[in-house]
């Protein structure tokens, strides 16, 4: 079974459900609070039991449903250890393997740059890059301990070293696109392909993007798995 890609139009966020053919356990990546019922319905229709809820980072543009999904399903929240998401049961580090189903494994890659703790996840020839690498772009690096230098290294040393035919599933898309490959991004990504570190750092430094509207609400909420504090 290919990853199931779901979309939130308000924040242009992708959520992914991962399950292997014939398996009953599933993993969800970056679920959005307002879609928790939709996501549970997908799992129920497919006869899947949620094993893990993964976050790529503590998001600034939407609130996660991770805590709610874990409460409702008994799943385990697994999050990057460097994102300050203290209530999560599993704090992930670079190189760890997340096991589910019968022999399924997700490899954890620490890919800082968008935020200091950001992670990507590799599974069955797919990589889920969160806000580190987008289709023909990348996440911003100007808040949450972001670093253009670190993102340059993460993409070139961790992501662009994956096989070219690896399917690249981003955390967001703003142009109606859905999936790319590592090989295409290496050759064509406007911000990163064939660029020097100095060029990339200059590009990122000149973006002058507005502050995300929800950041002051979303980040503290997401550091509590989207649950009310005390919940």
N, C-alpha and C positions, 0 to 999 in steps of 0.2 A: 504494500500500500504506500503510495506517495504521501508526503506530508499534506495535511488538510490545511489550506490557507484561508483564514477568515479576516475580515477587514472592518475597521472602525472608521466611518467616514468623518467623524468630528475631528479626530486627531491624526487621521491617515496612518493608523497603527495596524500592523499585521499581527495576528495571533496564529499560532501553529499547533495542530494536534498531530502527534507522532504515534503510530502503531504499526507493527510489522504484520504482514499477511498471516492470518490464522491465529494471531495472538489476541489475548483479551485485556492486556494491560496497556495503558496509554500514558503519554506525557504531554503536557500542554506548556507552550512557551509564550510568555508575555500576554496573559489574558487581561481584558479590560473590564472594569467594574460594571459598566452599564450593559455588558453582554454576557453576564454570568449565566443567565437562563438559556440563552442561545447555545452557549458552549456545552452546558450540561445536556441539552437536547441532542446535540451532535453525538456526544459520547453514548447516550442512551440508545439512539437509533442504530448505532454501529455495534452495540453490545459490548462497550469498552468500559473497563474500570480504571479510573484515574489513579496513577501511582505517584507521579511527581508533578509539581507545578514549578517551572523554571522561570527565573527572571534574568534578562540580559544585563540589567542595571536598575537603579532607582530612577524611574522615569520622571520627567519634568512636565510632560504635556498631557498626561491622563493618569487616572487612578487605577491601580491594579485590582483584580478580583481574587488575587492569590489566597488571601486569608479566608475569604468566604468559601472559595472552592475547597480548600483544605478542610474547613469545618463541616461542609456538607458531604464530602466524599471520603474523608479519612486519608486523603493524599498528603504527601510530605512536601513542604515548601523547600526548594533548593535554590540558593541565591549566591551571587558573587560575594566572597568574604570581605571585599574592600568597599562595599557600598553602604555599610551601616544599617543593614536590615536585620536588626538584632533578634526579632521574634522567630525568624525562620529556623526550622529544625536542622537544616543541613547547610553549612557554610562551605562554599566550594572554592577550591584552589586550582591553579593551573596544572593541567595534566591529569586531573582526576577522571575517573570513569564512573558514570552513573548507569547502573544496571537495572533493567526492567524486562518483564516478559521472560521468555526462554532464551537467554543468551544475548539479548539486545544490549548494546552499550552506546552511550553518548560520551564523547570525549570533550572535556572542558578546556577551552583556550582562554587564558587571560589576555584580553585585547584592549588595554587602556588607551585613552586618548579623548574619546567623547566624555567619559568620566574616568576617574582614576581606577575604579573597580570593574569597569565594563568587561563582559565575557561574551564569547561566541561558543557555539555548540556544534560539534561534528557528529553526524549520524548517517550511516549507509550512503555515502557519496553525496551527502547534503551538508551545507554549513549554514547555520542561522546566525547572522552577523549583528543583530540588534541595530544600534545606531553607529557602529564602528564603520562598516562599509555599506553604502547604499548603492542602488543601481545607478551607475554613472555619477556617483557622488559619494559623500561621506557625512557623518554626523558633525555638528558644530563642536568646537573645542574651547569655548570661551566662558564656561561656567562649570560648577561641580567638580573642581580640580581637574578640568580638562587640560589637554596639552597637545598642540599640533605635532610637536616632536614625537611624543609617545604614540600618537595615532599613526604617523608615518611609519614608525618601527613596527607597530602591531600589524598593519596591513602588509607591509613588505616582508616581514620576518615570519609571521604566523599564518596569514590568510593567502597571500600570493605564492606561498610555498606548497599549498595544497594542490592536488592534481588539477590540471586545466579544466577537466570535464566535471569537476565538482559543481553541483547546483548551488547557487548562492541565493538564499532567501533573506531579504532585508527586514529590518524592524519597521520601516516606514516606506511609503512611496507616495509622491505628490503628483505624479504624471500618468497614472493609470497603468503602470507597469507592475509585474508580479514576481518575476524570477529572472536571474541571469546565470552566468557561469563565471568561475574564477578566471578562466582563460580570457573571456571577453573583457572582464574588468581590467585585467593586467594590460591588455592592449589598448583599451578605449576609454577607461574611466577619465573623465575630463579633469578631475582634480589630482589624480594619482598616477595615471599611466605615464611612464617615461619621464617623470618629473624628479628634479633634485629635491633634497630635503629643504634647501633654502627657498626654492620656488613654492613648495607646498606651504611652508610656514608663512610666507608672505601672503599667499592667497587666503589662507585661513584668518590671518590677522586683519585683512582688509574687508571681511564680509559685513561687519557692522550690522548684525542681525538684531531685531528687537528681542527683548526678554520674553521667554514663553509666558503666556497669560496665566497659566495655572501653576507655575513653578513653586510659588510660596505655599500653595495648598497641596500640590501633588507630591512633592518630594517628601515632606514629613509624613504624609499618609502612606506613601509607598514604603517608607522605612518601617512602617508598622503593618506591612502586607495589605494595605488598603482598608484595614479595620479601624474603627474608632479607637482612640487611645483609651486603654483600659478594657478594650474588647478583644 
